[in-house]
Structures are given as C-alpha cells and as structure tokens.
Amino acid sequence: MAPAEDATADRASHSRSKKRTIETASVSESSASSDDSSRRKKRRDRKALKKKSSESSLVLAANGARPSAFAKRRNSLGKAARDPRDQAKKGVPAGALRSPSPVIDEDGLSRPSTGTRERREENAEQAEQRLVKMRGAVRTLLECVGEDPDREGLLDTPSRYAKALLFLTKGYQVNVEDIVNNALFHEGHNEMVIVKDIEIYSLCEHHLVPFTGKMHIGYIPSDTVIGLSKLPRIAEMYARRLQIQERLTKEVAHAIMEILKPQGVAVVMESSHLCMVMRGVEKTSTTTITSCVLGCFERKSKTRNEFFSLVGVNR
C-alpha cells in the first residue's frame, strides 16, 4: 500500500475511534444525569407521601377519628408524665412550679407520674381504699386465668400481691433530697470515682415481669464528691418503678449529673430480662448491656475507655 493511502487509513481509523469515545462519554453523562434525575424524583415522591400522610392524620383527627398508636406515643424520657400542678399557669413566674431540670422537680420528686403525689399524700383511709381496689383487680385476674381465688393457697394472694407491687414501685414517691441528705463534700478531688456491681431489680413496664442485673456508676468530680452509698440509692430509686433498661440507665446518669454537677458521669448496666427468658423468644443466656455517658466521658474517648475497662465491659 502507498504511503499516502496508509496515512489516509490511519486518519480514518483515528476519526472513528474518537467518534466512539465521544459517543461513550455522551452515553455515560446521559446515564449519570438519568440516575441523578431518578434520585431527585424519588426524594420528591417521599416528601409528597410524607406530607400527604401528615395531612391525612390531621383530617382524621379533626373528624374525631382515632389516631394511630404511633401518633399517640410519648417520649418516655424527654416528656415524662407530670402532675397537673407542675404545669405553668398564667401569672406565675416560670420555674415557680417546676424545676428547669429535666430530671428533678422543685419538691425533690424525680419524673413524677400523674398519680405520684396523690399516692404520696394519701392518708391511712385512702391507702386502705387503694389496697382494696388492687385486691379486687388481682382477684379478677386469678379468675380470668382459670383459677379459684377462694382456694386455700390463693386466699391471701390478692392482698400479698397488692402490697408487693406497691413495694416494687415505691421509687415514684422517693424524694431525691432525702436520699442525698446533704452528703456532698468539697474535697478537691478530680479523679475518677467508680461504684460497680450495684445489684438492680426492676419491673419491665411492657410485661410487668422482672429484669435483674448489675449497674456500674462512675463520675469525675469538680472538686465535690458524694457519699458513696448515695449512688446505689439513686439507682434503687429509679429501679423501683415500671421501667425499661434503656431509660433506667439514662435517668440514673442524668440525676447524678444534676445533683453533683461533676465533670462527667458514666453509667453501664448489664441485665437479664425475664420477658425474653421465660416467654417470647425464651433465650435464657442473653444479656442486655446499656450505657449512658455525659460530660467528659462523652467528649473524651480515652476517659470513656478507661471507665469501660475498669468496670470490665471491654473483657
């Protein structure tokens, strides 16, 4: 082949190759553009669906329809049930009725439910009426499960169970100030303090069966320390309620942070839940671990890891 023809063939081949490259790039750009457009469309569709769902809920509520269970749920920690007397009233300065603290009220009660003060302030006659009501409820439950509440072994069960339940939920009525009892001491100590292996017994609020385990509490003081026995007492106060482990861990940590004002607080809890041991999935060897870290424990991984290592969580 002549040199001129070779040059012509090379140019033609180069032209075809360049054209294919341009076409490929064009297809890739078109594909990428199509993907972006598809993602934007999906986002718009999700937003529209969410807006439509919200509007539908409002319409149903306006028409008196029953809202869904999820719509009625309340954040257990951030929006705990309060006694009506804690709510702000017209003409009353903010903070006069309730503490600005998210954990402890002005009268020392911690997250009181709507009936907490009613039970705390009742007289002997009212307390007896409460027991009578509870005994009747337990008797009804025994009848509903097919038992005879009048047989010898169950005659006193309604009374025993009512008293036991009041004991297991006595934490609602405990005053934080009474627990601490001014046991705060200025010692100039700024190193980690840990009380570990605190035994915890509480009731699952979903099934009213126990969950048991151990809690480890640590804090780094800002010069002020608290009597060591007060930490287990605070944990006990929150455990003697209807609880879930996640909230129990948080409440103990936030209460200590509020009372002591330390540099940081860390709480870890390990427990076994009978609601998933003796029923449900029936896994007898499972352990649930929860933690809450505040202040310097949250900011500094080295401090946090030291605490976890000392209480044995990193084993």
PATITOR-895000 format. One record per residue (C-alpha): y, x, z; residue in three letters; residue number from 1. Coordinates in steps of 0.25 Angstrom, whole numbers. Layout:
! PATITOR-895000
R/Y/X/Z/ALA/NUM
...
***
This chain:
! PATITOR-895000
R/0/0/0/MET/1
R/14/5/-3/ALA/2
R/23/9/8/PRO/3
R/33/-2/4/ALA/4
R/22/-12/5/GLU/5
R/18/-6/19/ASP/6
R/32/-8/24/ALA/7
R/33/-22/19/THR/8
R/20/-26/26/ALA/9
R/24/-19/39/ASP/10
R/37/-27/39/ARG/11
R/30/-40/37/ALA/12
R/20/-37/48/SER/13
R/31/-34/57/HIS/14
R/38/-46/54/SER/15
R/26/-55/56/ARG/16
R/24/-48/70/SER/17
R/38/-50/74/LYS/18
R/37/-65/70/LYS/19
R/25/-67/78/ARG/20
R/31/-60/90/THR/21
R/44/-69/89/ILE/22
R/35/-82/88/GLU/23
R/26/-78/100/THR/24
R/39/-75/108/ALA/25
R/44/-89/104/SER/26
R/32/-96/108/VAL/27
R/32/-89/122/SER/28
R/46/-93/124/GLU/29
R/43/-107/120/SER/30
R/31/-107/129/SER/31
R/39/-102/141/ALA/32
R/50/-111/138/SER/33
R/40/-123/137/SER/34
R/34/-118/151/ASP/35
R/48/-118/158/ASP/36
R/51/-132/152/SER/37
R/38/-137/157/SER/38
R/40/-132/171/ARG/39
R/54/-137/171/ARG/40
R/49/-151/167/LYS/41
R/38/-151/178/LYS/42
R/49/-148/188/ARG/43
R/57/-159/183/ARG/44
R/45/-168/184/ASP/45
R/42/-164/198/ARG/46
R/56/-167/203/LYS/47
R/57/-180/196/ALA/48
R/44/-184/202/LEU/49
R/49/-180/216/LYS/50
R/62/-187/214/LYS/51
R/54/-200/209/LYS/52
R/45/-199/221/SER/53
R/56/-198/231/SER/54
R/64/-210/225/GLU/55
R/51/-218/225/SER/56
R/49/-215/240/SER/57
R/64/-219/243/LEU/58
R/62/-232/235/VAL/59
R/49/-235/243/LEU/60
R/56/-232/256/ALA/61
R/67/-241/252/ALA/62
R/58/-252/249/ASN/63
R/51/-251/262/GLY/64
R/38/-244/256/ALA/65
R/30/-236/266/ARG/66
R/33/-221/263/PRO/67
R/22/-211/261/SER/68
R/16/-203/273/ALA/69
R/22/-190/268/PHE/70
R/36/-196/267/ALA/71
R/35/-200/282/LYS/72
R/30/-187/287/ARG/73
R/39/-179/296/ARG/74
R/40/-164/298/ASN/75
R/34/-162/311/SER/76
R/42/-150/316/LEU/77
R/55/-152/310/GLY/78
R/57/-167/312/LYS/79
R/49/-170/325/ALA/80
R/50/-184/330/ALA/81
R/61/-185/340/ARG/82
R/65/-195/351/ASP/83
R/76/-204/346/PRO/84
R/84/-199/358/ARG/85
R/85/-185/351/ASP/86
R/92/-191/339/GLN/87
R/106/-188/337/ALA/88
R/115/-200/340/LYS/89
R/129/-204/336/LYS/90
R/140/-197/345/GLY/91
R/130/-188/351/VAL/92
R/132/-173/348/PRO/93
R/121/-166/340/ALA/94
R/111/-159/349/GLY/95
R/115/-168/361/ALA/96
R/102/-176/360/LEU/97
R/92/-166/354/ARG/98
R/91/-151/353/SER/99
R/95/-144/340/PRO/100
R/82/-137/342/SER/101
R/71/-142/332/PRO/102
R/61/-140/344/VAL/103
R/66/-143/357/ILE/104
R/75/-155/361/ASP/105
R/86/-156/371/GLU/106
R/77/-161/382/ASP/107
R/67/-150/380/GLY/108
R/57/-158/373/LEU/109
R/51/-152/360/SER/110
R/50/-161/348/ARG/111
R/48/-174/356/PRO/112
R/42/-185/348/SER/113
R/48/-199/349/THR/114
R/39/-203/361/GLY/115
R/40/-190/369/THR/116
R/52/-193/378/ARG/117
R/46/-207/380/GLU/118
R/33/-201/385/ARG/119
R/40/-190/393/ARG/120
R/50/-200/400/GLU/121
R/40/-211/403/GLU/122
R/37/-216/418/ASN/123
R/24/-218/424/ALA/124
R/23/-232/419/GLU/125
R/26/-229/405/GLN/126
R/16/-217/406/ALA/127
R/5/-227/410/GLU/128
R/8/-236/399/GLN/129
R/7/-225/389/ARG/130
R/-7/-221/394/LEU/131
R/-11/-236/394/VAL/132
R/-7/-237/379/LYS/133
R/-14/-224/376/MET/134
R/-27/-228/383/ARG/135
R/-27/-241/375/GLY/136
R/-26/-233/362/ALA/137
R/-37/-223/366/VAL/138
R/-46/-235/369/ARG/139
R/-43/-241/355/THR/140
R/-47/-228/349/LEU/141
R/-60/-228/356/LEU/142
R/-63/-242/352/GLU/143
R/-59/-238/337/CYS/144
R/-69/-227/337/VAL/145
R/-80/-236/341/GLY/146
R/-81/-232/356/GLU/147
R/-82/-241/368/ASP/148
R/-69/-237/377/PRO/149
R/-76/-245/389/ASP/150
R/-88/-236/390/ARG/151
R/-89/-226/401/GLU/152
R/-85/-213/394/GLY/153
R/-73/-219/387/LEU/154
R/-67/-228/399/LEU/155
R/-57/-217/403/ASP/156
R/-55/-211/389/THR/157
R/-43/-218/385/PRO/158
R/-36/-214/397/SER/159
R/-41/-200/397/ARG/160
R/-37/-198/382/TYR/161
R/-23/-204/384/ALA/162
R/-20/-194/395/LYS/163
R/-26/-183/387/ALA/164
R/-17/-186/375/LEU/165
R/-5/-187/384/LEU/166
R/-8/-173/389/PHE/167
R/-11/-167/376/LEU/168
R/3/-172/371/THR/169
R/11/-168/383/LYS/170
R/19/-158/375/GLY/171
R/28/-168/370/TYR/172
R/34/-170/384/GLN/173
R/35/-155/388/VAL/174
R/50/-150/390/ASN/175
R/52/-136/384/VAL/176
R/62/-133/394/GLU/177
R/51/-136/405/ASP/178
R/41/-127/398/ILE/179
R/51/-115/397/VAL/180
R/57/-117/411/ASN/181
R/67/-106/409/ASN/182
R/57/-96/407/ALA/183
R/66/-88/397/LEU/184
R/68/-73/401/PHE/185
R/78/-63/396/HIS/186
R/70/-51/395/GLU/187
R/76/-43/383/GLY/188
R/62/-43/377/HIS/189
R/62/-43/362/ASN/190
R/47/-40/358/GLU/191
R/36/-50/354/MET/192
R/30/-59/365/VAL/193
R/17/-66/362/ILE/194
R/9/-76/369/VAL/195
R/-4/-78/362/LYS/196
R/-17/-87/363/ASP/197
R/-10/-99/368/ILE/198
R/-20/-110/369/GLU/199
R/-16/-122/361/ILE/200
R/-22/-136/362/TYR/201
R/-15/-147/354/SER/202
R/-18/-160/346/LEU/203
R/-17/-162/331/CYS/204
R/-7/-173/328/GLU/205
R/-15/-177/316/HIS/206
R/-29/-180/323/HIS/207
R/-26/-179/338/LEU/208
R/-37/-169/340/VAL/209
R/-34/-155/346/PRO/210
R/-31/-142/340/PHE/211
R/-32/-129/348/THR/212
R/-29/-115/347/GLY/213
R/-20/-103/351/LYS/214
R/-5/-100/349/MET/215
R/2/-87/349/HIS/216
R/16/-86/352/ILE/217
R/25/-74/350/GLY/218
R/40/-72/351/TYR/219
R/51/-61/351/ILE/220
R/61/-63/361/PRO/221
R/76/-62/360/SER/222
R/77/-56/374/ASP/223
R/72/-69/380/THR/224
R/57/-71/384/VAL/225
R/50/-84/388/ILE/226
R/39/-85/399/GLY/227
R/26/-83/392/LEU/228
R/20/-95/398/SER/229
R/30/-104/391/LYS/230
R/25/-100/377/LEU/231
R/11/-107/379/PRO/232
R/18/-118/386/ARG/233
R/27/-121/374/ILE/234
R/15/-120/365/ALA/235
R/8/-130/374/GLU/236
R/19/-140/374/MET/237
R/18/-141/358/TYR/238
R/3/-141/358/ALA/239
R/3/-153/368/ARG/240
R/7/-162/357/ARG/241
R/1/-168/344/LEU/242
R/3/-156/335/GLN/243
R/-1/-149/322/ILE/244
R/-3/-134/324/GLN/245
R/8/-130/314/GLU/246
R/19/-138/321/ARG/247
R/14/-133/335/LEU/248
R/15/-119/331/THR/249
R/29/-121/325/LYS/250
R/34/-129/337/GLU/251
R/30/-118/347/VAL/252
R/37/-107/339/ALA/253
R/50/-115/337/HIS/254
R/50/-119/352/ALA/255
R/49/-105/357/ILE/256
R/60/-101/347/MET/257
R/69/-112/352/GLU/258
R/66/-109/367/ILE/259
R/67/-94/367/LEU/260
R/75/-90/355/LYS/261
R/67/-78/352/PRO/262
R/68/-68/340/GLN/263
R/55/-75/335/GLY/264
R/43/-84/338/VAL/265
R/29/-83/332/ALA/266
R/18/-93/335/VAL/267
R/4/-93/330/VAL/268
R/-7/-104/333/MET/269
R/-22/-104/329/GLU/270
R/-29/-116/332/SER/271
R/-41/-125/328/SER/272
R/-39/-140/325/HIS/273
R/-50/-150/329/LEU/274
R/-44/-159/318/CYS/275
R/-51/-150/308/MET/276
R/-62/-145/316/VAL/277
R/-69/-158/322/MET/278
R/-64/-167/310/ARG/279
R/-59/-165/296/GLY/280
R/-64/-152/289/VAL/281
R/-71/-148/302/GLU/282
R/-69/-133/301/LYS/283
R/-72/-128/315/THR/284
R/-68/-114/313/SER/285
R/-54/-116/307/THR/286
R/-41/-110/314/THR/287
R/-27/-114/311/THR/288
R/-16/-104/312/ILE/289
R/-1/-107/312/THR/290
R/11/-99/315/SER/291
R/26/-100/317/CYS/292
R/35/-88/316/VAL/293
R/50/-89/319/LEU/294
R/62/-79/320/GLY/295
R/58/-64/319/CYS/296
R/43/-68/317/PHE/297
R/47/-75/305/GLU/298
R/56/-65/299/ARG/299
R/48/-52/302/LYS/300
R/34/-51/297/SER/301
R/32/-39/306/LYS/302
R/35/-47/318/THR/303
R/27/-58/314/ARG/304
R/15/-50/310/ASN/305
R/15/-43/324/GLU/306
R/14/-56/331/PHE/307
R/3/-61/322/PHE/308
R/-5/-48/325/SER/309
R/-3/-49/340/LEU/310
R/-8/-63/341/VAL/311
R/-20/-60/331/GLY/312
R/-16/-68/319/VAL/313
R/-18/-57/310/ASN/314
R/-32/-54/315/ARG/315
***
